[in-house]
Amino acid sequence: MPVVFRSGSLKFFFYSNEGDPREPLHIHVRGPNGEAKVWLSPAIGIADSKGFNPRELADIIREVAKNKPAIERAWHEHFSN
């Protein structure tokens, strides 16, 4: 479970086994209040969420948008093997 970055109490990460065939580029987020999965393409959006309120989800979307280049780079580095 490679952690790409942290922001406050949130951890942004990938699962090493992202399905077969692999799902499109996305990142998972875990925090004290819940978990979410965020698509990065074709547009940034919540794929699934459990426990986060709308304000927390908006904050997560902002963090993903701010860190999108780093997330994409980490995804391609991790899954290119």
C-alpha positions in Angstrom: 0.0 0.0 0.0 2.2 2.8 -1.2 1.4 6.1 0.5 1.7 9.0 -2.0 1.3 11.8 0.5 -0.4 12.9 3.8 -2.4 16.0 4.5 -3.3 16.6 8.1 -4.9 13.4 9.3 -5.5 12.1 5.8 -3.4 9.5 4.1 -3.5 9.3 0.2 -2.4 5.9 -1.1 -2.8 3.2 -3.7 -3.5 -0.5 -3.2 -0.8 -2.6 -4.9 -3.5 -4.8 -6.5 -5.8 -2.4 -8.2 -7.8 -5.0 -10.1 -7.3 -7.1 -13.2 -7.7 -5.4 -15.5 -6.4 -2.4 -13.5 -8.9 0.3 -12.9 -8.4 3.8 -14.3 -6.1 6.2 -12.4 -7.4 6.9 -8.9 -6.3 7.3 -5.3 -7.6 6.1 -2.0 -7.9 8.3 1.0 -8.2 7.2 4.6 -8.8 9.5 7.6 -10.2 9.2 11.1 -13.8 9.7 9.8 -13.8 7.5 6.8 -12.4 6.3 3.5 -12.9 7.4 -0.1 -11.8 6.6 -3.6 -11.1 9.4 -5.9 -10.9 9.2 -9.8 -8.4 11.5 -11.4 -9.5 11.0 -15.0 -11.4 12.1 -17.0 -12.2 14.5 -14.2 -11.4 14.5 -10.5 -14.4 13.1 -8.6 -15.4 10.9 -5.8 -15.9 7.3 -6.9 -16.9 6.0 -3.5 -17.0 7.3 0.1 -17.8 6.0 3.5 -17.9 8.2 6.6 -16.7 11.6 5.2 -19.1 14.5 5.3 -19.6 16.8 2.2 -17.1 19.4 3.6 -14.4 16.8 4.1 -15.0 15.4 0.6 -14.6 18.9 -0.8 -11.3 19.2 1.1 -10.2 15.9 -0.3 -11.0 16.9 -3.8 -9.0 20.1 -3.4 -6.0 18.1 -2.0 -6.2 15.7 -5.0 -6.4 18.6 -7.5 -3.4 20.3 -5.8 -1.3 17.1 -5.9 -2.6 15.6 -9.2 0.8 15.7 -11.0 2.5 13.9 -8.0 -0.3 11.3 -7.8 -0.1 10.6 -11.6 3.7 10.3 -11.4 3.6 7.9 -8.4 0.8 5.8 -10.1 2.9 5.4 -13.3 6.1 4.7 -11.4 4.4 2.1 -9.1 2.3 0.3 -11.8 4.8 0.4 -14.7 6.5 -2.7 -13.3 
